[in-house]
Amino acid sequence: MATFSTSAEVLTPAENPLKRGQGKRLPPGFVLAEVLRQTGGTYQTTTAMSARFRDCVRAVAKLTSDDELLRVAELPEVPVPLENCRQLDPRTRIVMVCRLEVSPAETPRWRRVPAAGIPGWPRGEPRILDLCRGARIEERTLAVGVSLLHMGPAADLPA
């Protein structure tokens, strides 16, 4: 079954110096203390999903006939638990992560494979699903309105 999850993770040095376009630096993530101030000290916040990520969730929901995933794709924001951040220094920089995991076992049942081979997905569907090995589609939000989308076969991405 395809699963959707959210989490807050410490911003890694590998993500911090990333550049976009003509060398413009990406925002350095959220400061935990600021997030907690905005939530009134509650260890839960929300994050918006980009239209592209929501399209991916919607496509997987339709392909797997998952009504719950379809409902998630229509939400403007999703809750993000911060419980794993309780022991962190309040100055720690974090990113909000939305993750969609599609198991390799469910990929083949999405469509029939004709004798001529695997046809392409309809235009606009995530191309990663062509690989039929499962997928991990992940969006990491670095600041309000700034996110990075990663897509790959489930076997090729770290847990």
CNS distance restraints for C-alpha pairs under 8 A (distance, minus, plus):
assign (resid   1 and name CA) (resid 102 and name CA) 6.82 0.50 0.50
assign (resid   1 and name CA) (resid 103 and name CA) 6.68 0.50 0.50
assign (resid   1 and name CA) (resid 106 and name CA) 6.73 0.50 0.50
assign (resid   2 and name CA) (resid  60 and name CA) 7.71 0.50 0.50
assign (resid   2 and name CA) (resid  64 and name CA) 7.73 0.50 0.50
assign (resid   2 and name CA) (resid 100 and name CA) 6.95 0.50 0.50
assign (resid   2 and name CA) (resid 101 and name CA) 5.51 0.50 0.50
assign (resid   2 and name CA) (resid 102 and name CA) 4.45 0.50 0.50
assign (resid   2 and name CA) (resid 103 and name CA) 6.42 0.50 0.50
assign (resid   2 and name CA) (resid 106 and name CA) 7.95 0.50 0.50
assign (resid   3 and name CA) (resid  69 and name CA) 7.99 0.50 0.50
assign (resid   3 and name CA) (resid 100 and name CA) 5.66 0.50 0.50
assign (resid   3 and name CA) (resid 101 and name CA) 5.22 0.50 0.50
assign (resid   3 and name CA) (resid 102 and name CA) 6.68 0.50 0.50
assign (resid   4 and name CA) (resid  69 and name CA) 7.30 0.50 0.50
assign (resid   4 and name CA) (resid  98 and name CA) 7.33 0.50 0.50
assign (resid   4 and name CA) (resid  99 and name CA) 5.66 0.50 0.50
assign (resid   4 and name CA) (resid 100 and name CA) 4.53 0.50 0.50
assign (resid   4 and name CA) (resid 101 and name CA) 6.50 0.50 0.50
assign (resid   5 and name CA) (resid  98 and name CA) 5.88 0.50 0.50
assign (resid   5 and name CA) (resid  99 and name CA) 5.28 0.50 0.50
assign (resid   5 and name CA) (resid 100 and name CA) 6.60 0.50 0.50
assign (resid   6 and name CA) (resid  78 and name CA) 7.86 0.50 0.50
assign (resid   6 and name CA) (resid  79 and name CA) 7.28 0.50 0.50
assign (resid   6 and name CA) (resid  80 and name CA) 5.44 0.50 0.50
assign (resid   6 and name CA) (resid  81 and name CA) 7.31 0.50 0.50
assign (resid   6 and name CA) (resid  96 and name CA) 7.36 0.50 0.50
assign (resid   6 and name CA) (resid  97 and name CA) 5.44 0.50 0.50
assign (resid   6 and name CA) (resid  98 and name CA) 4.49 0.50 0.50
assign (resid   6 and name CA) (resid  99 and name CA) 6.16 0.50 0.50
assign (resid   7 and name CA) (resid  80 and name CA) 5.43 0.50 0.50
assign (resid   7 and name CA) (resid  81 and name CA) 5.92 0.50 0.50
assign (resid   7 and name CA) (resid  82 and name CA) 7.07 0.50 0.50
assign (resid   7 and name CA) (resid  96 and name CA) 6.03 0.50 0.50
assign (resid   7 and name CA) (resid  97 and name CA) 5.21 0.50 0.50
assign (resid   7 and name CA) (resid  98 and name CA) 6.76 0.50 0.50
assign (resid   8 and name CA) (resid  80 and name CA) 6.71 0.50 0.50
assign (resid   8 and name CA) (resid  81 and name CA) 6.89 0.50 0.50
assign (resid   8 and name CA) (resid  82 and name CA) 6.00 0.50 0.50
assign (resid   8 and name CA) (resid  84 and name CA) 7.60 0.50 0.50
assign (resid   8 and name CA) (resid  85 and name CA) 7.57 0.50 0.50
assign (resid   8 and name CA) (resid  94 and name CA) 6.34 0.50 0.50
assign (resid   8 and name CA) (resid  95 and name CA) 5.67 0.50 0.50
assign (resid   8 and name CA) (resid  96 and name CA) 4.62 0.50 0.50
assign (resid   8 and name CA) (resid  97 and name CA) 5.90 0.50 0.50
assign (resid   9 and name CA) (resid  85 and name CA) 7.99 0.50 0.50
assign (resid   9 and name CA) (resid  94 and name CA) 5.39 0.50 0.50
assign (resid   9 and name CA) (resid  95 and name CA) 5.47 0.50 0.50
assign (resid   9 and name CA) (resid  96 and name CA) 6.56 0.50 0.50
assign (resid   9 and name CA) (resid  97 and name CA) 7.14 0.50 0.50
assign (resid  10 and name CA) (resid  92 and name CA) 7.09 0.50 0.50
assign (resid  10 and name CA) (resid  93 and name CA) 6.06 0.50 0.50
assign (resid  10 and name CA) (resid  94 and name CA) 4.36 0.50 0.50
assign (resid  10 and name CA) (resid  95 and name CA) 6.34 0.50 0.50
assign (resid  11 and name CA) (resid  15 and name CA) 6.59 0.50 0.50
assign (resid  11 and name CA) (resid  16 and name CA) 6.79 0.50 0.50
assign (resid  11 and name CA) (resid  28 and name CA) 7.89 0.50 0.50
assign (resid  11 and name CA) (resid  29 and name CA) 6.62 0.50 0.50
assign (resid  11 and name CA) (resid  93 and name CA) 5.60 0.50 0.50
assign (resid  11 and name CA) (resid  94 and name CA) 4.79 0.50 0.50
assign (resid  11 and name CA) (resid  95 and name CA) 5.77 0.50 0.50
assign (resid  12 and name CA) (resid  16 and name CA) 6.35 0.50 0.50
assign (resid  13 and name CA) (resid  17 and name CA) 6.98 0.50 0.50
assign (resid  14 and name CA) (resid  18 and name CA) 7.30 0.50 0.50
assign (resid  16 and name CA) (resid  26 and name CA) 7.51 0.50 0.50
assign (resid  16 and name CA) (resid  27 and name CA) 7.95 0.50 0.50
assign (resid  16 and name CA) (resid  28 and name CA) 5.85 0.50 0.50
assign (resid  16 and name CA) (resid  29 and name CA) 7.91 0.50 0.50
assign (resid  17 and name CA) (resid  25 and name CA) 6.92 0.50 0.50
assign (resid  17 and name CA) (resid  26 and name CA) 7.41 0.50 0.50
assign (resid  18 and name CA) (resid  25 and name CA) 6.41 0.50 0.50
assign (resid  18 and name CA) (resid  26 and name CA) 6.20 0.50 0.50
assign (resid  19 and name CA) (resid  23 and name CA) 5.26 0.50 0.50
assign (resid  19 and name CA) (resid  24 and name CA) 5.44 0.50 0.50
assign (resid  19 and name CA) (resid  25 and name CA) 4.62 0.50 0.50
assign (resid  19 and name CA) (resid  26 and name CA) 5.78 0.50 0.50
assign (resid  20 and name CA) (resid  24 and name CA) 5.27 0.50 0.50
assign (resid  20 and name CA) (resid  25 and name CA) 6.29 0.50 0.50
assign (resid  20 and name CA) (resid  26 and name CA) 6.60 0.50 0.50
assign (resid  26 and name CA) (resid 142 and name CA) 7.64 0.50 0.50
assign (resid  26 and name CA) (resid 146 and name CA) 7.93 0.50 0.50
assign (resid  27 and name CA) (resid 142 and name CA) 6.03 0.50 0.50
assign (resid  27 and name CA) (resid 143 and name CA) 6.13 0.50 0.50
assign (resid  27 and name CA) (resid 146 and name CA) 7.66 0.50 0.50
assign (resid  28 and name CA) (resid  93 and name CA) 7.17 0.50 0.50
assign (resid  28 and name CA) (resid 142 and name CA) 6.51 0.50 0.50
assign (resid  28 and name CA) (resid 143 and name CA) 7.64 0.50 0.50
assign (resid  29 and name CA) (resid  93 and name CA) 5.55 0.50 0.50
assign (resid  29 and name CA) (resid  94 and name CA) 5.48 0.50 0.50
assign (resid  29 and name CA) (resid  95 and name CA) 5.42 0.50 0.50
assign (resid  29 and name CA) (resid 141 and name CA) 7.58 0.50 0.50
assign (resid  29 and name CA) (resid 142 and name CA) 4.26 0.50 0.50
assign (resid  29 and name CA) (resid 143 and name CA) 5.63 0.50 0.50
assign (resid  30 and name CA) (resid  34 and name CA) 7.37 0.50 0.50
assign (resid  30 and name CA) (resid  35 and name CA) 6.97 0.50 0.50
assign (resid  30 and name CA) (resid  93 and name CA) 5.21 0.50 0.50
assign (resid  30 and name CA) (resid  94 and name CA) 5.15 0.50 0.50
assign (resid  30 and name CA) (resid  95 and name CA) 6.19 0.50 0.50
assign (resid  30 and name CA) (resid 142 and name CA) 6.65 0.50 0.50
assign (resid  30 and name CA) (resid 143 and name CA) 6.36 0.50 0.50
assign (resid  31 and name CA) (resid  35 and name CA) 6.46 0.50 0.50
assign (resid  31 and name CA) (resid  90 and name CA) 7.16 0.50 0.50
assign (resid  31 and name CA) (resid  91 and name CA) 5.76 0.50 0.50
assign (resid  31 and name CA) (resid  92 and name CA) 5.76 0.50 0.50
assign (resid  31 and name CA) (resid  93 and name CA) 4.51 0.50 0.50
assign (resid  31 and name CA) (resid  94 and name CA) 6.29 0.50 0.50
assign (resid  32 and name CA) (resid  36 and name CA) 6.20 0.50 0.50
assign (resid  32 and name CA) (resid  85 and name CA) 7.99 0.50 0.50
assign (resid  32 and name CA) (resid  89 and name CA) 7.94 0.50 0.50
assign (resid  32 and name CA) (resid  90 and name CA) 5.20 0.50 0.50
assign (resid  32 and name CA) (resid  91 and name CA) 6.07 0.50 0.50
assign (resid  32 and name CA) (resid  92 and name CA) 5.72 0.50 0.50
assign (resid  32 and name CA) (resid  93 and name CA) 6.05 0.50 0.50
assign (resid  32 and name CA) (resid  94 and name CA) 6.47 0.50 0.50
assign (resid  33 and name CA) (resid  37 and name CA) 6.11 0.50 0.50
assign (resid  33 and name CA) (resid  90 and name CA) 4.67 0.50 0.50
assign (resid  33 and name CA) (resid  91 and name CA) 6.18 0.50 0.50
assign (resid  33 and name CA) (resid  92 and name CA) 7.91 0.50 0.50
assign (resid  34 and name CA) (resid  38 and name CA) 6.25 0.50 0.50
assign (resid  35 and name CA) (resid  39 and name CA) 6.32 0.50 0.50
assign (resid  35 and name CA) (resid  45 and name CA) 7.53 0.50 0.50
assign (resid  36 and name CA) (resid  40 and name CA) 5.99 0.50 0.50
assign (resid  36 and name CA) (resid  41 and name CA) 4.64 0.50 0.50
assign (resid  36 and name CA) (resid  42 and name CA) 6.30 0.50 0.50
assign (resid  36 and name CA) (resid  43 and name CA) 6.80 0.50 0.50
assign (resid  37 and name CA) (resid  41 and name CA) 5.82 0.50 0.50
assign (resid  39 and name CA) (resid  43 and name CA) 7.56 0.50 0.50
assign (resid  39 and name CA) (resid  44 and name CA) 7.24 0.50 0.50
assign (resid  39 and name CA) (resid  45 and name CA) 6.48 0.50 0.50
assign (resid  43 and name CA) (resid  81 and name CA) 6.31 0.50 0.50
assign (resid  43 and name CA) (resid  82 and name CA) 4.66 0.50 0.50
assign (resid  43 and name CA) (resid  83 and name CA) 5.67 0.50 0.50
assign (resid  43 and name CA) (resid  85 and name CA) 7.96 0.50 0.50
assign (resid  43 and name CA) (resid  86 and name CA) 7.72 0.50 0.50
assign (resid  44 and name CA) (resid  79 and name CA) 6.93 0.50 0.50
assign (resid  44 and name CA) (resid  80 and name CA) 5.66 0.50 0.50
assign (resid  44 and name CA) (resid  81 and name CA) 4.43 0.50 0.50
assign (resid  44 and name CA) (resid  82 and name CA) 5.06 0.50 0.50
assign (resid  44 and name CA) (resid  83 and name CA) 7.38 0.50 0.50
assign (resid  45 and name CA) (resid  79 and name CA) 5.79 0.50 0.50
assign (resid  45 and name CA) (resid  80 and name CA) 5.20 0.50 0.50
assign (resid  45 and name CA) (resid  81 and name CA) 6.48 0.50 0.50
assign (resid  45 and name CA) (resid  82 and name CA) 7.26 0.50 0.50
assign (resid  46 and name CA) (resid  77 and name CA) 6.08 0.50 0.50
assign (resid  46 and name CA) (resid  78 and name CA) 5.35 0.50 0.50
assign (resid  46 and name CA) (resid  79 and name CA) 4.27 0.50 0.50
assign (resid  46 and name CA) (resid  80 and name CA) 5.22 0.50 0.50
assign (resid  47 and name CA) (resid  77 and name CA) 5.29 0.50 0.50
assign (resid  47 and name CA) (resid  78 and name CA) 5.59 0.50 0.50
assign (resid  47 and name CA) (resid  79 and name CA) 6.56 0.50 0.50
assign (resid  47 and name CA) (resid  80 and name CA) 6.82 0.50 0.50
assign (resid  47 and name CA) (resid  96 and name CA) 6.88 0.50 0.50
assign (resid  47 and name CA) (resid 141 and name CA) 7.75 0.50 0.50
assign (resid  48 and name CA) (resid  76 and name CA) 5.97 0.50 0.50
assign (resid  48 and name CA) (resid  77 and name CA) 4.24 0.50 0.50
assign (resid  48 and name CA) (resid  78 and name CA) 6.40 0.50 0.50
assign (resid  48 and name CA) (resid 145 and name CA) 7.88 0.50 0.50
assign (resid  49 and name CA) (resid  53 and name CA) 6.29 0.50 0.50
assign (resid  49 and name CA) (resid  54 and name CA) 6.33 0.50 0.50
assign (resid  49 and name CA) (resid  76 and name CA) 6.88 0.50 0.50
assign (resid  49 and name CA) (resid  77 and name CA) 6.32 0.50 0.50
assign (resid  49 and name CA) (resid  78 and name CA) 7.56 0.50 0.50
assign (resid  49 and name CA) (resid  98 and name CA) 7.70 0.50 0.50
assign (resid  49 and name CA) (resid 139 and name CA) 7.73 0.50 0.50
assign (resid  50 and name CA) (resid  54 and name CA) 6.22 0.50 0.50
assign (resid  50 and name CA) (resid 145 and name CA) 7.96 0.50 0.50
assign (resid  50 and name CA) (resid 147 and name CA) 7.66 0.50 0.50
assign (resid  51 and name CA) (resid  55 and name CA) 6.09 0.50 0.50
assign (resid  52 and name CA) (resid  56 and name CA) 6.44 0.50 0.50
assign (resid  53 and name CA) (resid  57 and name CA) 6.35 0.50 0.50
assign (resid  53 and name CA) (resid 137 and name CA) 7.98 0.50 0.50
assign (resid  53 and name CA) (resid 138 and name CA) 7.95 0.50 0.50
assign (resid  53 and name CA) (resid 139 and name CA) 6.89 0.50 0.50
assign (resid  53 and name CA) (resid 149 and name CA) 7.29 0.50 0.50
assign (resid  54 and name CA) (resid  58 and name CA) 6.03 0.50 0.50
assign (resid  54 and name CA) (resid  73 and name CA) 4.96 0.50 0.50
assign (resid  54 and name CA) (resid  74 and name CA) 7.41 0.50 0.50
assign (resid  55 and name CA) (resid  59 and name CA) 6.06 0.50 0.50
assign (resid  55 and name CA) (resid  73 and name CA) 7.17 0.50 0.50
assign (resid  55 and name CA) (resid 125 and name CA) 7.87 0.50 0.50
assign (resid  56 and name CA) (resid  60 and name CA) 6.28 0.50 0.50
assign (resid  56 and name CA) (resid 125 and name CA) 7.08 0.50 0.50
assign (resid  56 and name CA) (resid 126 and name CA) 6.07 0.50 0.50
assign (resid  56 and name CA) (resid 137 and name CA) 7.81 0.50 0.50
assign (resid  57 and name CA) (resid  61 and name CA) 6.03 0.50 0.50
assign (resid  57 and name CA) (resid  69 and name CA) 6.59 0.50 0.50
assign (resid  57 and name CA) (resid  70 and name CA) 7.15 0.50 0.50
assign (resid  57 and name CA) (resid  72 and name CA) 7.69 0.50 0.50
assign (resid  57 and name CA) (resid  73 and name CA) 5.61 0.50 0.50
assign (resid  57 and name CA) (resid 100 and name CA) 7.13 0.50 0.50
assign (resid  58 and name CA) (resid  62 and name CA) 6.19 0.50 0.50
assign (resid  58 and name CA) (resid  69 and name CA) 6.96 0.50 0.50
assign (resid  58 and name CA) (resid  70 and name CA) 5.50 0.50 0.50
assign (resid  58 and name CA) (resid  73 and name CA) 5.38 0.50 0.50
assign (resid  59 and name CA) (resid  63 and name CA) 6.17 0.50 0.50
assign (resid  59 and name CA) (resid 125 and name CA) 6.27 0.50 0.50
assign (resid  59 and name CA) (resid 126 and name CA) 7.46 0.50 0.50
assign (resid  60 and name CA) (resid  64 and name CA) 5.99 0.50 0.50
assign (resid  60 and name CA) (resid  69 and name CA) 7.86 0.50 0.50
assign (resid  61 and name CA) (resid  65 and name CA) 5.57 0.50 0.50
assign (resid  61 and name CA) (resid  66 and name CA) 4.78 0.50 0.50
assign (resid  61 and name CA) (resid  67 and name CA) 6.73 0.50 0.50
assign (resid  61 and name CA) (resid  68 and name CA) 7.83 0.50 0.50
assign (resid  61 and name CA) (resid  69 and name CA) 5.17 0.50 0.50
assign (resid  61 and name CA) (resid  70 and name CA) 5.24 0.50 0.50
assign (resid  62 and name CA) (resid  66 and name CA) 6.60 0.50 0.50
assign (resid  62 and name CA) (resid  70 and name CA) 7.23 0.50 0.50
assign (resid  63 and name CA) (resid 110 and name CA) 5.68 0.50 0.50
assign (resid  64 and name CA) (resid 106 and name CA) 7.97 0.50 0.50
assign (resid  64 and name CA) (resid 110 and name CA) 6.47 0.50 0.50
assign (resid  66 and name CA) (resid  70 and name CA) 6.39 0.50 0.50
assign (resid  67 and name CA) (resid  71 and name CA) 6.22 0.50 0.50
assign (resid  68 and name CA) (resid  72 and name CA) 6.35 0.50 0.50
assign (resid  69 and name CA) (resid  73 and name CA) 6.23 0.50 0.50
assign (resid  70 and name CA) (resid  74 and name CA) 6.68 0.50 0.50
assign (resid  71 and name CA) (resid  75 and name CA) 6.81 0.50 0.50
assign (resid  72 and name CA) (resid  78 and name CA) 7.80 0.50 0.50
assign (resid  80 and name CA) (resid  96 and name CA) 7.18 0.50 0.50
assign (resid  82 and name CA) (resid  86 and name CA) 7.25 0.50 0.50
assign (resid  88 and name CA) (resid  92 and name CA) 6.65 0.50 0.50
assign (resid  94 and name CA) (resid 142 and name CA) 7.80 0.50 0.50
assign (resid  95 and name CA) (resid 140 and name CA) 6.21 0.50 0.50
assign (resid  95 and name CA) (resid 141 and name CA) 5.61 0.50 0.50
assign (resid  95 and name CA) (resid 142 and name CA) 5.30 0.50 0.50
assign (resid  95 and name CA) (resid 143 and name CA) 7.85 0.50 0.50
assign (resid  96 and name CA) (resid 140 and name CA) 5.67 0.50 0.50
assign (resid  96 and name CA) (resid 141 and name CA) 5.06 0.50 0.50
assign (resid  96 and name CA) (resid 142 and name CA) 7.02 0.50 0.50
assign (resid  97 and name CA) (resid 138 and name CA) 6.92 0.50 0.50
assign (resid  97 and name CA) (resid 139 and name CA) 5.71 0.50 0.50
assign (resid  97 and name CA) (resid 140 and name CA) 4.58 0.50 0.50
assign (resid  97 and name CA) (resid 141 and name CA) 6.34 0.50 0.50
assign (resid  98 and name CA) (resid 138 and name CA) 5.71 0.50 0.50
assign (resid  98 and name CA) (resid 139 and name CA) 5.23 0.50 0.50
assign (resid  98 and name CA) (resid 140 and name CA) 6.62 0.50 0.50
assign (resid  99 and name CA) (resid 136 and name CA) 6.99 0.50 0.50
assign (resid  99 and name CA) (resid 137 and name CA) 5.83 0.50 0.50
assign (resid  99 and name CA) (resid 138 and name CA) 4.38 0.50 0.50
assign (resid  99 and name CA) (resid 139 and name CA) 6.48 0.50 0.50
assign (resid 100 and name CA) (resid 135 and name CA) 7.94 0.50 0.50
assign (resid 100 and name CA) (resid 136 and name CA) 5.73 0.50 0.50
assign (resid 100 and name CA) (resid 137 and name CA) 5.09 0.50 0.50
assign (resid 100 and name CA) (resid 138 and name CA) 6.23 0.50 0.50
assign (resid 101 and name CA) (resid 134 and name CA) 7.64 0.50 0.50
assign (resid 101 and name CA) (resid 135 and name CA) 5.92 0.50 0.50
assign (resid 101 and name CA) (resid 136 and name CA) 4.64 0.50 0.50
assign (resid 101 and name CA) (resid 137 and name CA) 6.54 0.50 0.50
assign (resid 101 and name CA) (resid 154 and name CA) 7.29 0.50 0.50
assign (resid 102 and name CA) (resid 106 and name CA) 7.17 0.50 0.50
assign (resid 102 and name CA) (resid 107 and name CA) 7.34 0.50 0.50
assign (resid 102 and name CA) (resid 134 and name CA) 5.00 0.50 0.50
assign (resid 102 and name CA) (resid 135 and name CA) 4.96 0.50 0.50
assign (resid 102 and name CA) (resid 136 and name CA) 6.29 0.50 0.50
assign (resid 102 and name CA) (resid 154 and name CA) 7.28 0.50 0.50
assign (resid 103 and name CA) (resid 107 and name CA) 6.72 0.50 0.50
assign (resid 103 and name CA) (resid 133 and name CA) 7.47 0.50 0.50
assign (resid 103 and name CA) (resid 134 and name CA) 4.59 0.50 0.50
assign (resid 103 and name CA) (resid 135 and name CA) 6.68 0.50 0.50
assign (resid 103 and name CA) (resid 154 and name CA) 7.20 0.50 0.50
assign (resid 104 and name CA) (resid 108 and name CA) 7.63 0.50 0.50
assign (resid 104 and name CA) (resid 132 and name CA) 6.65 0.50 0.50
assign (resid 104 and name CA) (resid 133 and name CA) 4.53 0.50 0.50
assign (resid 104 and name CA) (resid 134 and name CA) 3.76 0.50 0.50
assign (resid 104 and name CA) (resid 135 and name CA) 7.35 0.50 0.50
assign (resid 104 and name CA) (resid 154 and name CA) 7.45 0.50 0.50
assign (resid 105 and name CA) (resid 133 and name CA) 7.83 0.50 0.50
assign (resid 105 and name CA) (resid 134 and name CA) 7.23 0.50 0.50
assign (resid 106 and name CA) (resid 110 and name CA) 7.09 0.50 0.50
assign (resid 106 and name CA) (resid 134 and name CA) 7.35 0.50 0.50
assign (resid 107 and name CA) (resid 129 and name CA) 7.60 0.50 0.50
assign (resid 107 and name CA) (resid 132 and name CA) 5.23 0.50 0.50
assign (resid 107 and name CA) (resid 133 and name CA) 6.56 0.50 0.50
assign (resid 107 and name CA) (resid 134 and name CA) 5.74 0.50 0.50
assign (resid 108 and name CA) (resid 112 and name CA) 7.70 0.50 0.50
assign (resid 108 and name CA) (resid 132 and name CA) 6.18 0.50 0.50
assign (resid 113 and name CA) (resid 117 and name CA) 6.16 0.50 0.50
assign (resid 113 and name CA) (resid 118 and name CA) 5.36 0.50 0.50
assign (resid 113 and name CA) (resid 119 and name CA) 7.41 0.50 0.50
assign (resid 114 and name CA) (resid 118 and name CA) 6.58 0.50 0.50
assign (resid 114 and name CA) (resid 119 and name CA) 7.79 0.50 0.50
assign (resid 118 and name CA) (resid 130 and name CA) 7.88 0.50 0.50
assign (resid 120 and name CA) (resid 130 and name CA) 6.68 0.50 0.50
assign (resid 121 and name CA) (resid 125 and name CA) 6.08 0.50 0.50
assign (resid 121 and name CA) (resid 126 and name CA) 7.81 0.50 0.50
assign (resid 121 and name CA) (resid 127 and name CA) 7.04 0.50 0.50
assign (resid 121 and name CA) (resid 129 and name CA) 7.92 0.50 0.50
assign (resid 121 and name CA) (resid 130 and name CA) 6.83 0.50 0.50
assign (resid 127 and name CA) (resid 131 and name CA) 7.98 0.50 0.50
assign (resid 128 and name CA) (resid 135 and name CA) 6.82 0.50 0.50
assign (resid 128 and name CA) (resid 151 and name CA) 6.66 0.50 0.50
assign (resid 128 and name CA) (resid 152 and name CA) 6.11 0.50 0.50
assign (resid 128 and name CA) (resid 153 and name CA) 6.74 0.50 0.50
assign (resid 129 and name CA) (resid 133 and name CA) 7.84 0.50 0.50
assign (resid 129 and name CA) (resid 134 and name CA) 7.08 0.50 0.50
assign (resid 129 and name CA) (resid 135 and name CA) 6.71 0.50 0.50
assign (resid 131 and name CA) (resid 153 and name CA) 7.13 0.50 0.50
assign (resid 133 and name CA) (resid 153 and name CA) 6.07 0.50 0.50
assign (resid 133 and name CA) (resid 154 and name CA) 6.79 0.50 0.50
assign (resid 133 and name CA) (resid 155 and name CA) 7.45 0.50 0.50
assign (resid 134 and name CA) (resid 153 and name CA) 5.70 0.50 0.50
assign (resid 134 and name CA) (resid 154 and name CA) 5.18 0.50 0.50
assign (resid 134 and name CA) (resid 155 and name CA) 7.59 0.50 0.50
assign (resid 135 and name CA) (resid 151 and name CA) 7.25 0.50 0.50
assign (resid 135 and name CA) (resid 152 and name CA) 5.67 0.50 0.50
assign (resid 135 and name CA) (resid 153 and name CA) 4.25 0.50 0.50
assign (resid 135 and name CA) (resid 154 and name CA) 4.18 0.50 0.50
assign (resid 135 and name CA) (resid 155 and name CA) 7.71 0.50 0.50
assign (resid 136 and name CA) (resid 150 and name CA) 7.99 0.50 0.50
assign (resid 136 and name CA) (resid 151 and name CA) 5.94 0.50 0.50
assign (resid 136 and name CA) (resid 152 and name CA) 5.62 0.50 0.50
assign (resid 136 and name CA) (resid 153 and name CA) 6.08 0.50 0.50
assign (resid 136 and name CA) (resid 154 and name CA) 4.99 0.50 0.50
assign (resid 136 and name CA) (resid 157 and name CA) 7.07 0.50 0.50
assign (resid 137 and name CA) (resid 149 and name CA) 7.41 0.50 0.50
assign (resid 137 and name CA) (resid 150 and name CA) 5.84 0.50 0.50
assign (resid 137 and name CA) (resid 151 and name CA) 4.49 0.50 0.50
assign (resid 137 and name CA) (resid 152 and name CA) 6.57 0.50 0.50
assign (resid 138 and name CA) (resid 149 and name CA) 5.79 0.50 0.50
assign (resid 138 and name CA) (resid 150 and name CA) 5.14 0.50 0.50
assign (resid 138 and name CA) (resid 151 and name CA) 6.36 0.50 0.50
assign (resid 139 and name CA) (resid 147 and name CA) 6.43 0.50 0.50
assign (resid 139 and name CA) (resid 148 and name CA) 5.56 0.50 0.50
assign (resid 139 and name CA) (resid 149 and name CA) 4.45 0.50 0.50
assign (resid 139 and name CA) (resid 150 and name CA) 6.26 0.50 0.50
assign (resid 140 and name CA) (resid 147 and name CA) 5.37 0.50 0.50
assign (resid 140 and name CA) (resid 148 and name CA) 5.22 0.50 0.50
assign (resid 140 and name CA) (resid 149 and name CA) 6.54 0.50 0.50
assign (resid 141 and name CA) (resid 145 and name CA) 7.60 0.50 0.50
assign (resid 141 and name CA) (resid 146 and name CA) 5.89 0.50 0.50
assign (resid 141 and name CA) (resid 147 and name CA) 4.11 0.50 0.50
assign (resid 141 and name CA) (resid 148 and name CA) 6.50 0.50 0.50
assign (resid 142 and name CA) (resid 146 and name CA) 5.66 0.50 0.50
assign (resid 142 and name CA) (resid 147 and name CA) 5.57 0.50 0.50
assign (resid 142 and name CA) (resid 148 and name CA) 7.76 0.50 0.50
assign (resid 143 and name CA) (resid 147 and name CA) 7.07 0.50 0.50
assign (resid 152 and name CA) (resid 156 and name CA) 6.55 0.50 0.50
assign (resid 152 and name CA) (resid 157 and name CA) 6.42 0.50 0.50
assign (resid 153 and name CA) (resid 157 and name CA) 6.70 0.50 0.50
